[in-house]
Amino acid sequence: MKLQLHLGNTVSGDHSLKSLNLMLVFQVNCPGCLSRALPELNQLSLQFPEVNAFAMSTAFENFNLNTEVNTRALVGCGELTLSSKRYFSRLGCNSLPYQIQVPVVMDAFLAEDKLSRLKDGVLGQVDSDSLSPAAKGKLCDILDHRFVPLVRTGRTFINNDLQGTPSWFIFDDQLNVLDSWFGHKEEKWVESVLKSHMAGLMK
């Protein structure tokens, strides 16, 4: 299976692909991503320096919070958003209590002009002359409801049919997916999987 990788703006570091890559797809407003997944990625990047470990910030919900601006604030000064702030405040922290040491890149998003073309394409297939103004308005509302989330959802997230965040991918420089999983796995399992793929590359 090929990874449908759509890279947006770089937030920090160099995420240039290597023969073996470990990518964490996360959201800024995801307490589980920030409390467990990102620290684990930090640790794995130190443990396996030959692996290109990086994080991709995406959005599939809470679109006003899971943004590039908030990603840069998180990486730059540990600034937290709503759900993440609530989680860490219970631990006595007003900001992210560690530094993100891996490169961070944004997921790419569909351009607004492409949304307009998509909507126009659908409307062009309808006999608009046979519709009343009220029916046309309702159809436009339905299209907005369907297409607007496509613009706000990260393309890597949506094109790979991800279940949510955190999502993980191990892949090569040809974007062949070697392993992937959703949620959290035991560190020992992840370490063994990485070691297995590293050994495979050396054959």
Rosetta constraint file for C-alpha pairs under 8 A:
AtomPair CA 1 CA 176 HARMONIC 5.82 0.50
AtomPair CA 1 CA 177 HARMONIC 5.60 0.50
AtomPair CA 2 CA 175 HARMONIC 5.43 0.50
AtomPair CA 2 CA 176 HARMONIC 4.60 0.50
AtomPair CA 2 CA 177 HARMONIC 5.67 0.50
AtomPair CA 3 CA 160 HARMONIC 7.07 0.50
AtomPair CA 3 CA 171 HARMONIC 7.61 0.50
AtomPair CA 3 CA 175 HARMONIC 5.22 0.50
AtomPair CA 3 CA 176 HARMONIC 6.15 0.50
AtomPair CA 3 CA 177 HARMONIC 5.83 0.50
AtomPair CA 4 CA 156 HARMONIC 6.02 0.50
AtomPair CA 4 CA 159 HARMONIC 6.27 0.50
AtomPair CA 4 CA 160 HARMONIC 6.15 0.50
AtomPair CA 4 CA 175 HARMONIC 7.70 0.50
AtomPair CA 5 CA 156 HARMONIC 5.39 0.50
AtomPair CA 5 CA 175 HARMONIC 7.71 0.50
AtomPair CA 6 CA 107 HARMONIC 6.19 0.50
AtomPair CA 6 CA 108 HARMONIC 5.36 0.50
AtomPair CA 6 CA 155 HARMONIC 6.19 0.50
AtomPair CA 6 CA 156 HARMONIC 5.29 0.50
AtomPair CA 7 CA 105 HARMONIC 6.99 0.50
AtomPair CA 7 CA 106 HARMONIC 6.45 0.50
AtomPair CA 7 CA 107 HARMONIC 5.36 0.50
AtomPair CA 7 CA 108 HARMONIC 5.28 0.50
AtomPair CA 7 CA 156 HARMONIC 7.87 0.50
AtomPair CA 8 CA 105 HARMONIC 6.53 0.50
AtomPair CA 8 CA 106 HARMONIC 4.79 0.50
AtomPair CA 8 CA 107 HARMONIC 4.95 0.50
AtomPair CA 8 CA 108 HARMONIC 4.12 0.50
AtomPair CA 8 CA 109 HARMONIC 7.42 0.50
AtomPair CA 9 CA 105 HARMONIC 5.96 0.50
AtomPair CA 9 CA 106 HARMONIC 5.30 0.50
AtomPair CA 9 CA 107 HARMONIC 7.60 0.50
AtomPair CA 9 CA 108 HARMONIC 7.54 0.50
AtomPair CA 10 CA 104 HARMONIC 6.45 0.50
AtomPair CA 10 CA 105 HARMONIC 4.37 0.50
AtomPair CA 10 CA 106 HARMONIC 6.16 0.50
AtomPair CA 11 CA 71 HARMONIC 7.64 0.50
AtomPair CA 11 CA 72 HARMONIC 6.16 0.50
AtomPair CA 11 CA 75 HARMONIC 7.83 0.50
AtomPair CA 11 CA 103 HARMONIC 7.50 0.50
AtomPair CA 11 CA 104 HARMONIC 5.32 0.50
AtomPair CA 11 CA 105 HARMONIC 5.21 0.50
AtomPair CA 11 CA 106 HARMONIC 6.86 0.50
AtomPair CA 12 CA 75 HARMONIC 7.76 0.50
AtomPair CA 12 CA 103 HARMONIC 5.14 0.50
AtomPair CA 12 CA 104 HARMONIC 5.15 0.50
AtomPair CA 12 CA 105 HARMONIC 6.88 0.50
AtomPair CA 13 CA 102 HARMONIC 7.02 0.50
AtomPair CA 13 CA 103 HARMONIC 4.22 0.50
AtomPair CA 13 CA 104 HARMONIC 6.59 0.50
AtomPair CA 14 CA 103 HARMONIC 5.78 0.50
AtomPair CA 15 CA 52 HARMONIC 6.93 0.50
AtomPair CA 15 CA 53 HARMONIC 7.63 0.50
AtomPair CA 15 CA 54 HARMONIC 6.15 0.50
AtomPair CA 15 CA 103 HARMONIC 5.80 0.50
AtomPair CA 15 CA 104 HARMONIC 7.48 0.50
AtomPair CA 15 CA 105 HARMONIC 7.59 0.50
AtomPair CA 16 CA 52 HARMONIC 7.65 0.50
AtomPair CA 17 CA 21 HARMONIC 6.56 0.50
AtomPair CA 17 CA 52 HARMONIC 6.61 0.50
AtomPair CA 17 CA 172 HARMONIC 7.88 0.50
AtomPair CA 17 CA 173 HARMONIC 5.76 0.50
AtomPair CA 18 CA 51 HARMONIC 7.24 0.50
AtomPair CA 18 CA 52 HARMONIC 6.01 0.50
AtomPair CA 18 CA 172 HARMONIC 6.87 0.50
AtomPair CA 18 CA 173 HARMONIC 5.48 0.50
AtomPair CA 19 CA 51 HARMONIC 7.94 0.50
AtomPair CA 19 CA 172 HARMONIC 4.93 0.50
AtomPair CA 19 CA 173 HARMONIC 4.85 0.50
AtomPair CA 19 CA 201 HARMONIC 7.96 0.50
AtomPair CA 20 CA 50 HARMONIC 7.94 0.50
AtomPair CA 20 CA 51 HARMONIC 5.47 0.50
AtomPair CA 20 CA 52 HARMONIC 6.35 0.50
AtomPair CA 20 CA 170 HARMONIC 7.10 0.50
AtomPair CA 20 CA 171 HARMONIC 5.95 0.50
AtomPair CA 20 CA 172 HARMONIC 4.72 0.50
AtomPair CA 20 CA 173 HARMONIC 6.66 0.50
AtomPair CA 20 CA 197 HARMONIC 7.89 0.50
AtomPair CA 20 CA 198 HARMONIC 7.45 0.50
AtomPair CA 21 CA 51 HARMONIC 5.60 0.50
AtomPair CA 21 CA 52 HARMONIC 4.57 0.50
AtomPair CA 21 CA 53 HARMONIC 5.89 0.50
AtomPair CA 21 CA 54 HARMONIC 7.96 0.50
AtomPair CA 21 CA 169 HARMONIC 7.84 0.50
AtomPair CA 21 CA 170 HARMONIC 5.54 0.50
AtomPair CA 21 CA 171 HARMONIC 5.30 0.50
AtomPair CA 21 CA 172 HARMONIC 5.97 0.50
AtomPair CA 21 CA 173 HARMONIC 7.51 0.50
AtomPair CA 22 CA 51 HARMONIC 6.83 0.50
AtomPair CA 22 CA 52 HARMONIC 6.01 0.50
AtomPair CA 22 CA 53 HARMONIC 4.63 0.50
AtomPair CA 22 CA 54 HARMONIC 6.47 0.50
AtomPair CA 22 CA 168 HARMONIC 7.28 0.50
AtomPair CA 22 CA 169 HARMONIC 5.76 0.50
AtomPair CA 22 CA 170 HARMONIC 4.64 0.50
AtomPair CA 22 CA 171 HARMONIC 6.74 0.50
AtomPair CA 23 CA 53 HARMONIC 5.87 0.50
AtomPair CA 23 CA 54 HARMONIC 5.16 0.50
AtomPair CA 23 CA 55 HARMONIC 5.53 0.50
AtomPair CA 23 CA 56 HARMONIC 6.96 0.50
AtomPair CA 23 CA 168 HARMONIC 5.73 0.50
AtomPair CA 23 CA 169 HARMONIC 5.19 0.50
AtomPair CA 23 CA 170 HARMONIC 6.51 0.50
AtomPair CA 24 CA 37 HARMONIC 7.73 0.50
AtomPair CA 24 CA 38 HARMONIC 7.78 0.50
AtomPair CA 24 CA 41 HARMONIC 7.42 0.50
AtomPair CA 24 CA 54 HARMONIC 6.51 0.50
AtomPair CA 24 CA 55 HARMONIC 4.68 0.50
AtomPair CA 24 CA 56 HARMONIC 6.05 0.50
AtomPair CA 24 CA 166 HARMONIC 6.67 0.50
AtomPair CA 24 CA 167 HARMONIC 5.85 0.50
AtomPair CA 24 CA 168 HARMONIC 4.69 0.50
AtomPair CA 24 CA 169 HARMONIC 6.66 0.50
AtomPair CA 25 CA 55 HARMONIC 5.92 0.50
AtomPair CA 25 CA 56 HARMONIC 4.75 0.50
AtomPair CA 25 CA 57 HARMONIC 6.03 0.50
AtomPair CA 25 CA 58 HARMONIC 6.68 0.50
AtomPair CA 25 CA 157 HARMONIC 7.92 0.50
AtomPair CA 25 CA 165 HARMONIC 6.35 0.50
AtomPair CA 25 CA 166 HARMONIC 5.67 0.50
AtomPair CA 25 CA 167 HARMONIC 5.07 0.50
AtomPair CA 25 CA 168 HARMONIC 6.20 0.50
AtomPair CA 26 CA 30 HARMONIC 7.26 0.50
AtomPair CA 26 CA 33 HARMONIC 5.89 0.50
AtomPair CA 26 CA 55 HARMONIC 7.10 0.50
AtomPair CA 26 CA 56 HARMONIC 6.17 0.50
AtomPair CA 26 CA 57 HARMONIC 5.16 0.50
AtomPair CA 26 CA 58 HARMONIC 6.06 0.50
AtomPair CA 26 CA 165 HARMONIC 5.22 0.50
AtomPair CA 26 CA 166 HARMONIC 5.00 0.50
AtomPair CA 26 CA 167 HARMONIC 6.86 0.50
AtomPair CA 27 CA 33 HARMONIC 6.94 0.50
AtomPair CA 27 CA 57 HARMONIC 5.46 0.50
AtomPair CA 27 CA 58 HARMONIC 5.44 0.50
AtomPair CA 27 CA 59 HARMONIC 6.02 0.50
AtomPair CA 27 CA 66 HARMONIC 5.92 0.50
AtomPair CA 27 CA 165 HARMONIC 6.60 0.50
AtomPair CA 27 CA 166 HARMONIC 7.60 0.50
AtomPair CA 28 CA 33 HARMONIC 7.80 0.50
AtomPair CA 28 CA 34 HARMONIC 7.49 0.50
AtomPair CA 28 CA 57 HARMONIC 6.97 0.50
AtomPair CA 28 CA 65 HARMONIC 7.27 0.50
AtomPair CA 28 CA 66 HARMONIC 5.34 0.50
AtomPair CA 28 CA 67 HARMONIC 7.64 0.50
AtomPair CA 28 CA 70 HARMONIC 7.02 0.50
AtomPair CA 28 CA 71 HARMONIC 6.14 0.50
AtomPair CA 28 CA 74 HARMONIC 7.49 0.50
AtomPair CA 28 CA 80 HARMONIC 7.62 0.50
AtomPair CA 28 CA 81 HARMONIC 6.99 0.50
AtomPair CA 28 CA 84 HARMONIC 7.63 0.50
AtomPair CA 29 CA 62 HARMONIC 7.69 0.50
AtomPair CA 29 CA 65 HARMONIC 6.43 0.50
AtomPair CA 29 CA 66 HARMONIC 6.01 0.50
AtomPair CA 29 CA 80 HARMONIC 7.70 0.50
AtomPair CA 29 CA 81 HARMONIC 5.71 0.50
AtomPair CA 29 CA 82 HARMONIC 6.62 0.50
AtomPair CA 29 CA 83 HARMONIC 5.76 0.50
AtomPair CA 29 CA 84 HARMONIC 5.53 0.50
AtomPair CA 30 CA 34 HARMONIC 6.49 0.50
AtomPair CA 30 CA 83 HARMONIC 6.81 0.50
AtomPair CA 30 CA 84 HARMONIC 6.06 0.50
AtomPair CA 30 CA 165 HARMONIC 7.41 0.50
AtomPair CA 31 CA 35 HARMONIC 5.81 0.50
AtomPair CA 31 CA 83 HARMONIC 6.43 0.50
AtomPair CA 31 CA 84 HARMONIC 4.61 0.50
AtomPair CA 31 CA 87 HARMONIC 6.38 0.50
AtomPair CA 32 CA 36 HARMONIC 5.66 0.50
AtomPair CA 32 CA 37 HARMONIC 6.68 0.50
AtomPair CA 32 CA 166 HARMONIC 7.42 0.50
AtomPair CA 33 CA 37 HARMONIC 4.70 0.50
AtomPair CA 33 CA 38 HARMONIC 5.95 0.50
AtomPair CA 33 CA 165 HARMONIC 6.91 0.50
AtomPair CA 33 CA 166 HARMONIC 5.54 0.50
AtomPair CA 34 CA 38 HARMONIC 5.47 0.50
AtomPair CA 34 CA 39 HARMONIC 7.27 0.50
AtomPair CA 34 CA 84 HARMONIC 7.40 0.50
AtomPair CA 34 CA 96 HARMONIC 7.91 0.50
AtomPair CA 35 CA 39 HARMONIC 6.91 0.50
AtomPair CA 36 CA 40 HARMONIC 6.17 0.50
AtomPair CA 37 CA 41 HARMONIC 6.21 0.50
AtomPair CA 37 CA 166 HARMONIC 6.74 0.50
AtomPair CA 37 CA 184 HARMONIC 7.22 0.50
AtomPair CA 38 CA 42 HARMONIC 6.16 0.50
AtomPair CA 38 CA 55 HARMONIC 7.88 0.50
AtomPair CA 38 CA 100 HARMONIC 7.19 0.50
AtomPair CA 39 CA 43 HARMONIC 6.30 0.50
AtomPair CA 39 CA 98 HARMONIC 7.97 0.50
AtomPair CA 39 CA 100 HARMONIC 7.62 0.50
AtomPair CA 40 CA 44 HARMONIC 6.15 0.50
AtomPair CA 40 CA 187 HARMONIC 7.68 0.50
AtomPair CA 41 CA 45 HARMONIC 6.07 0.50
AtomPair CA 41 CA 53 HARMONIC 7.11 0.50
AtomPair CA 41 CA 54 HARMONIC 7.74 0.50
AtomPair CA 41 CA 102 HARMONIC 7.56 0.50
AtomPair CA 42 CA 46 HARMONIC 6.62 0.50
AtomPair CA 42 CA 100 HARMONIC 6.79 0.50
AtomPair CA 42 CA 101 HARMONIC 5.83 0.50
AtomPair CA 42 CA 102 HARMONIC 6.20 0.50
AtomPair CA 43 CA 47 HARMONIC 6.18 0.50
AtomPair CA 44 CA 48 HARMONIC 5.82 0.50
AtomPair CA 44 CA 53 HARMONIC 7.69 0.50
AtomPair CA 44 CA 191 HARMONIC 7.75 0.50
AtomPair CA 45 CA 49 HARMONIC 5.61 0.50
AtomPair CA 45 CA 51 HARMONIC 7.07 0.50
AtomPair CA 45 CA 52 HARMONIC 7.55 0.50
AtomPair CA 45 CA 53 HARMONIC 5.61 0.50
AtomPair CA 45 CA 102 HARMONIC 7.10 0.50
AtomPair CA 53 CA 102 HARMONIC 6.56 0.50
AtomPair CA 53 CA 103 HARMONIC 7.52 0.50
AtomPair CA 54 CA 102 HARMONIC 5.35 0.50
AtomPair CA 54 CA 103 HARMONIC 4.96 0.50
AtomPair CA 54 CA 104 HARMONIC 5.92 0.50
AtomPair CA 54 CA 105 HARMONIC 7.75 0.50
AtomPair CA 55 CA 102 HARMONIC 6.88 0.50
AtomPair CA 55 CA 103 HARMONIC 6.31 0.50
AtomPair CA 55 CA 104 HARMONIC 4.83 0.50
AtomPair CA 55 CA 105 HARMONIC 6.40 0.50
AtomPair CA 56 CA 104 HARMONIC 5.76 0.50
AtomPair CA 56 CA 105 HARMONIC 4.95 0.50
AtomPair CA 56 CA 106 HARMONIC 5.42 0.50
AtomPair CA 56 CA 107 HARMONIC 6.00 0.50
AtomPair CA 57 CA 66 HARMONIC 7.90 0.50
AtomPair CA 57 CA 68 HARMONIC 7.79 0.50
AtomPair CA 57 CA 71 HARMONIC 6.96 0.50
AtomPair CA 57 CA 104 HARMONIC 7.14 0.50
AtomPair CA 57 CA 105 HARMONIC 6.31 0.50
AtomPair CA 57 CA 106 HARMONIC 4.89 0.50
AtomPair CA 57 CA 107 HARMONIC 5.88 0.50
AtomPair CA 58 CA 66 HARMONIC 6.88 0.50
AtomPair CA 58 CA 67 HARMONIC 7.71 0.50
AtomPair CA 58 CA 106 HARMONIC 6.36 0.50
AtomPair CA 58 CA 107 HARMONIC 5.16 0.50
AtomPair CA 58 CA 153 HARMONIC 7.29 0.50
AtomPair CA 58 CA 154 HARMONIC 5.31 0.50
AtomPair CA 58 CA 157 HARMONIC 6.99 0.50
AtomPair CA 59 CA 63 HARMONIC 6.24 0.50
AtomPair CA 59 CA 66 HARMONIC 5.42 0.50
AtomPair CA 59 CA 67 HARMONIC 7.24 0.50
AtomPair CA 59 CA 152 HARMONIC 7.00 0.50
AtomPair CA 59 CA 153 HARMONIC 5.18 0.50
AtomPair CA 59 CA 154 HARMONIC 5.54 0.50
AtomPair CA 59 CA 157 HARMONIC 7.78 0.50
AtomPair CA 60 CA 149 HARMONIC 7.80 0.50
AtomPair CA 60 CA 152 HARMONIC 7.20 0.50
AtomPair CA 60 CA 153 HARMONIC 4.69 0.50
AtomPair CA 60 CA 154 HARMONIC 6.72 0.50
AtomPair CA 60 CA 157 HARMONIC 7.54 0.50
AtomPair CA 60 CA 164 HARMONIC 7.71 0.50
AtomPair CA 61 CA 66 HARMONIC 7.57 0.50
AtomPair CA 61 CA 153 HARMONIC 7.53 0.50
AtomPair CA 62 CA 66 HARMONIC 6.17 0.50
AtomPair CA 63 CA 67 HARMONIC 6.76 0.50
AtomPair CA 63 CA 152 HARMONIC 6.60 0.50
AtomPair CA 63 CA 153 HARMONIC 7.90 0.50
AtomPair CA 65 CA 70 HARMONIC 6.79 0.50
AtomPair CA 65 CA 81 HARMONIC 6.62 0.50
AtomPair CA 65 CA 82 HARMONIC 7.79 0.50
AtomPair CA 66 CA 70 HARMONIC 6.66 0.50
AtomPair CA 66 CA 71 HARMONIC 7.32 0.50
AtomPair CA 67 CA 71 HARMONIC 6.14 0.50
AtomPair CA 68 CA 72 HARMONIC 6.13 0.50
AtomPair CA 68 CA 106 HARMONIC 6.79 0.50
AtomPair CA 69 CA 73 HARMONIC 6.34 0.50
AtomPair CA 70 CA 74 HARMONIC 6.05 0.50
AtomPair CA 70 CA 79 HARMONIC 7.62 0.50
AtomPair CA 70 CA 80 HARMONIC 7.88 0.50
AtomPair CA 70 CA 81 HARMONIC 7.50 0.50
AtomPair CA 71 CA 75 HARMONIC 6.19 0.50
AtomPair CA 72 CA 76 HARMONIC 5.73 0.50
AtomPair CA 73 CA 77 HARMONIC 5.73 0.50
AtomPair CA 73 CA 78 HARMONIC 6.39 0.50
AtomPair CA 73 CA 79 HARMONIC 5.37 0.50
AtomPair CA 73 CA 80 HARMONIC 7.91 0.50
AtomPair CA 74 CA 78 HARMONIC 4.22 0.50
AtomPair CA 74 CA 79 HARMONIC 4.56 0.50
AtomPair CA 74 CA 80 HARMONIC 6.16 0.50
AtomPair CA 74 CA 96 HARMONIC 7.44 0.50
AtomPair CA 75 CA 79 HARMONIC 7.79 0.50
AtomPair CA 75 CA 99 HARMONIC 7.39 0.50
AtomPair CA 75 CA 100 HARMONIC 6.25 0.50
AtomPair CA 77 CA 95 HARMONIC 7.91 0.50
AtomPair CA 78 CA 95 HARMONIC 5.19 0.50
AtomPair CA 78 CA 96 HARMONIC 4.54 0.50
AtomPair CA 78 CA 97 HARMONIC 7.45 0.50
AtomPair CA 78 CA 98 HARMONIC 7.79 0.50
AtomPair CA 78 CA 99 HARMONIC 7.37 0.50
AtomPair CA 79 CA 95 HARMONIC 5.38 0.50
AtomPair CA 79 CA 96 HARMONIC 6.55 0.50
AtomPair CA 80 CA 84 HARMONIC 5.85 0.50
AtomPair CA 80 CA 85 HARMONIC 5.06 0.50
AtomPair CA 80 CA 94 HARMONIC 7.83 0.50
AtomPair CA 80 CA 95 HARMONIC 5.89 0.50
AtomPair CA 80 CA 96 HARMONIC 6.67 0.50
AtomPair CA 81 CA 85 HARMONIC 5.42 0.50
AtomPair CA 82 CA 86 HARMONIC 6.24 0.50
AtomPair CA 83 CA 87 HARMONIC 6.26 0.50
AtomPair CA 84 CA 88 HARMONIC 6.23 0.50
AtomPair CA 85 CA 89 HARMONIC 5.88 0.50
AtomPair CA 85 CA 94 HARMONIC 6.90 0.50
AtomPair CA 85 CA 95 HARMONIC 7.23 0.50
AtomPair CA 86 CA 90 HARMONIC 6.64 0.50
AtomPair CA 87 CA 91 HARMONIC 7.17 0.50
AtomPair CA 88 CA 92 HARMONIC 6.51 0.50
AtomPair CA 88 CA 93 HARMONIC 5.24 0.50
AtomPair CA 88 CA 94 HARMONIC 6.76 0.50
AtomPair CA 88 CA 95 HARMONIC 7.36 0.50
AtomPair CA 88 CA 96 HARMONIC 7.47 0.50
AtomPair CA 89 CA 93 HARMONIC 4.91 0.50
AtomPair CA 89 CA 94 HARMONIC 5.72 0.50
AtomPair CA 93 CA 97 HARMONIC 6.62 0.50
AtomPair CA 107 CA 154 HARMONIC 5.33 0.50
AtomPair CA 107 CA 155 HARMONIC 6.58 0.50
AtomPair CA 107 CA 156 HARMONIC 6.23 0.50
AtomPair CA 107 CA 157 HARMONIC 7.79 0.50
AtomPair CA 108 CA 154 HARMONIC 5.69 0.50
AtomPair CA 108 CA 155 HARMONIC 5.61 0.50
AtomPair CA 108 CA 156 HARMONIC 7.03 0.50
AtomPair CA 109 CA 151 HARMONIC 6.06 0.50
AtomPair CA 109 CA 152 HARMONIC 6.54 0.50
AtomPair CA 109 CA 153 HARMONIC 6.64 0.50
AtomPair CA 109 CA 154 HARMONIC 5.10 0.50
AtomPair CA 109 CA 155 HARMONIC 5.51 0.50
AtomPair CA 110 CA 114 HARMONIC 6.76 0.50
AtomPair CA 110 CA 115 HARMONIC 7.38 0.50
AtomPair CA 110 CA 150 HARMONIC 7.23 0.50
AtomPair CA 110 CA 151 HARMONIC 4.86 0.50
AtomPair CA 110 CA 152 HARMONIC 7.43 0.50
AtomPair CA 110 CA 154 HARMONIC 7.80 0.50
AtomPair CA 110 CA 155 HARMONIC 6.97 0.50
AtomPair CA 111 CA 115 HARMONIC 6.74 0.50
AtomPair CA 111 CA 151 HARMONIC 6.75 0.50
AtomPair CA 112 CA 116 HARMONIC 6.50 0.50
AtomPair CA 112 CA 151 HARMONIC 6.86 0.50
AtomPair CA 113 CA 117 HARMONIC 6.36 0.50
AtomPair CA 114 CA 118 HARMONIC 6.13 0.50
AtomPair CA 115 CA 119 HARMONIC 6.22 0.50
AtomPair CA 115 CA 147 HARMONIC 6.81 0.50
AtomPair CA 115 CA 148 HARMONIC 7.50 0.50
AtomPair CA 115 CA 151 HARMONIC 6.88 0.50
AtomPair CA 116 CA 120 HARMONIC 6.04 0.50
AtomPair CA 117 CA 121 HARMONIC 5.96 0.50
AtomPair CA 118 CA 122 HARMONIC 6.41 0.50
AtomPair CA 119 CA 123 HARMONIC 6.14 0.50
AtomPair CA 119 CA 143 HARMONIC 6.67 0.50
AtomPair CA 119 CA 147 HARMONIC 7.69 0.50
AtomPair CA 120 CA 124 HARMONIC 5.87 0.50
AtomPair CA 121 CA 125 HARMONIC 6.68 0.50
AtomPair CA 122 CA 126 HARMONIC 7.03 0.50
AtomPair CA 123 CA 128 HARMONIC 7.53 0.50
AtomPair CA 124 CA 128 HARMONIC 7.93 0.50
AtomPair CA 127 CA 131 HARMONIC 7.22 0.50
AtomPair CA 128 CA 136 HARMONIC 7.28 0.50
AtomPair CA 131 CA 135 HARMONIC 5.71 0.50
AtomPair CA 131 CA 136 HARMONIC 6.02 0.50
AtomPair CA 132 CA 136 HARMONIC 6.20 0.50
AtomPair CA 133 CA 137 HARMONIC 6.10 0.50
AtomPair CA 134 CA 138 HARMONIC 6.21 0.50
AtomPair CA 135 CA 139 HARMONIC 6.12 0.50
AtomPair CA 136 CA 140 HARMONIC 6.22 0.50
AtomPair CA 137 CA 141 HARMONIC 6.24 0.50
AtomPair CA 138 CA 142 HARMONIC 6.24 0.50
AtomPair CA 139 CA 143 HARMONIC 6.25 0.50
AtomPair CA 140 CA 144 HARMONIC 6.09 0.50
AtomPair CA 141 CA 145 HARMONIC 6.15 0.50
AtomPair CA 142 CA 146 HARMONIC 6.23 0.50
AtomPair CA 143 CA 147 HARMONIC 5.79 0.50
AtomPair CA 144 CA 148 HARMONIC 5.42 0.50
AtomPair CA 145 CA 149 HARMONIC 7.26 0.50
AtomPair CA 146 CA 150 HARMONIC 7.37 0.50
AtomPair CA 147 CA 151 HARMONIC 6.75 0.50
AtomPair CA 148 CA 152 HARMONIC 6.50 0.50
AtomPair CA 149 CA 153 HARMONIC 5.79 0.50
AtomPair CA 150 CA 154 HARMONIC 7.92 0.50
AtomPair CA 150 CA 158 HARMONIC 7.96 0.50
AtomPair CA 153 CA 157 HARMONIC 7.12 0.50
AtomPair CA 153 CA 158 HARMONIC 6.72 0.50
AtomPair CA 154 CA 158 HARMONIC 6.22 0.50
AtomPair CA 155 CA 159 HARMONIC 5.65 0.50
AtomPair CA 156 CA 160 HARMONIC 6.07 0.50
AtomPair CA 157 CA 161 HARMONIC 6.40 0.50
AtomPair CA 157 CA 162 HARMONIC 5.50 0.50
AtomPair CA 158 CA 162 HARMONIC 6.39 0.50
AtomPair CA 162 CA 167 HARMONIC 7.23 0.50
AtomPair CA 162 CA 182 HARMONIC 7.95 0.50
AtomPair CA 163 CA 167 HARMONIC 7.86 0.50
AtomPair CA 163 CA 182 HARMONIC 7.02 0.50
AtomPair CA 164 CA 182 HARMONIC 7.23 0.50
AtomPair CA 165 CA 182 HARMONIC 6.97 0.50
AtomPair CA 165 CA 183 HARMONIC 6.65 0.50
AtomPair CA 166 CA 182 HARMONIC 6.16 0.50
AtomPair CA 166 CA 183 HARMONIC 5.24 0.50
AtomPair CA 166 CA 184 HARMONIC 7.56 0.50
AtomPair CA 167 CA 180 HARMONIC 7.52 0.50
AtomPair CA 167 CA 181 HARMONIC 5.98 0.50
AtomPair CA 167 CA 182 HARMONIC 4.48 0.50
AtomPair CA 167 CA 183 HARMONIC 6.01 0.50
AtomPair CA 168 CA 180 HARMONIC 5.38 0.50
AtomPair CA 168 CA 181 HARMONIC 5.35 0.50
AtomPair CA 168 CA 182 HARMONIC 6.28 0.50
AtomPair CA 168 CA 183 HARMONIC 7.91 0.50
AtomPair CA 169 CA 177 HARMONIC 6.88 0.50
AtomPair CA 169 CA 178 HARMONIC 7.66 0.50
AtomPair CA 169 CA 179 HARMONIC 5.93 0.50
AtomPair CA 169 CA 180 HARMONIC 4.42 0.50
AtomPair CA 169 CA 181 HARMONIC 6.86 0.50
AtomPair CA 170 CA 177 HARMONIC 6.06 0.50
AtomPair CA 170 CA 178 HARMONIC 5.44 0.50
AtomPair CA 170 CA 179 HARMONIC 5.07 0.50
AtomPair CA 170 CA 180 HARMONIC 6.15 0.50
AtomPair CA 171 CA 175 HARMONIC 5.64 0.50
AtomPair CA 171 CA 176 HARMONIC 5.36 0.50
AtomPair CA 171 CA 177 HARMONIC 4.40 0.50
AtomPair CA 171 CA 178 HARMONIC 5.11 0.50
AtomPair CA 171 CA 179 HARMONIC 6.99 0.50
AtomPair CA 172 CA 176 HARMONIC 5.54 0.50
AtomPair CA 172 CA 177 HARMONIC 6.91 0.50
AtomPair CA 172 CA 178 HARMONIC 7.33 0.50
AtomPair CA 178 CA 197 HARMONIC 7.82 0.50
AtomPair CA 185 CA 189 HARMONIC 6.72 0.50
AtomPair CA 185 CA 190 HARMONIC 6.78 0.50
AtomPair CA 186 CA 190 HARMONIC 6.58 0.50
AtomPair CA 187 CA 191 HARMONIC 6.09 0.50
AtomPair CA 188 CA 192 HARMONIC 6.13 0.50
AtomPair CA 189 CA 193 HARMONIC 6.24 0.50
AtomPair CA 190 CA 194 HARMONIC 6.23 0.50
AtomPair CA 191 CA 195 HARMONIC 6.15 0.50
AtomPair CA 192 CA 196 HARMONIC 6.08 0.50
AtomPair CA 193 CA 197 HARMONIC 6.35 0.50
AtomPair CA 194 CA 198 HARMONIC 6.11 0.50
AtomPair CA 195 CA 199 HARMONIC 6.09 0.50
AtomPair CA 196 CA 200 HARMONIC 6.26 0.50
AtomPair CA 197 CA 201 HARMONIC 6.34 0.50
AtomPair CA 198 CA 202 HARMONIC 6.56 0.50
AtomPair CA 199 CA 203 HARMONIC 6.70 0.50
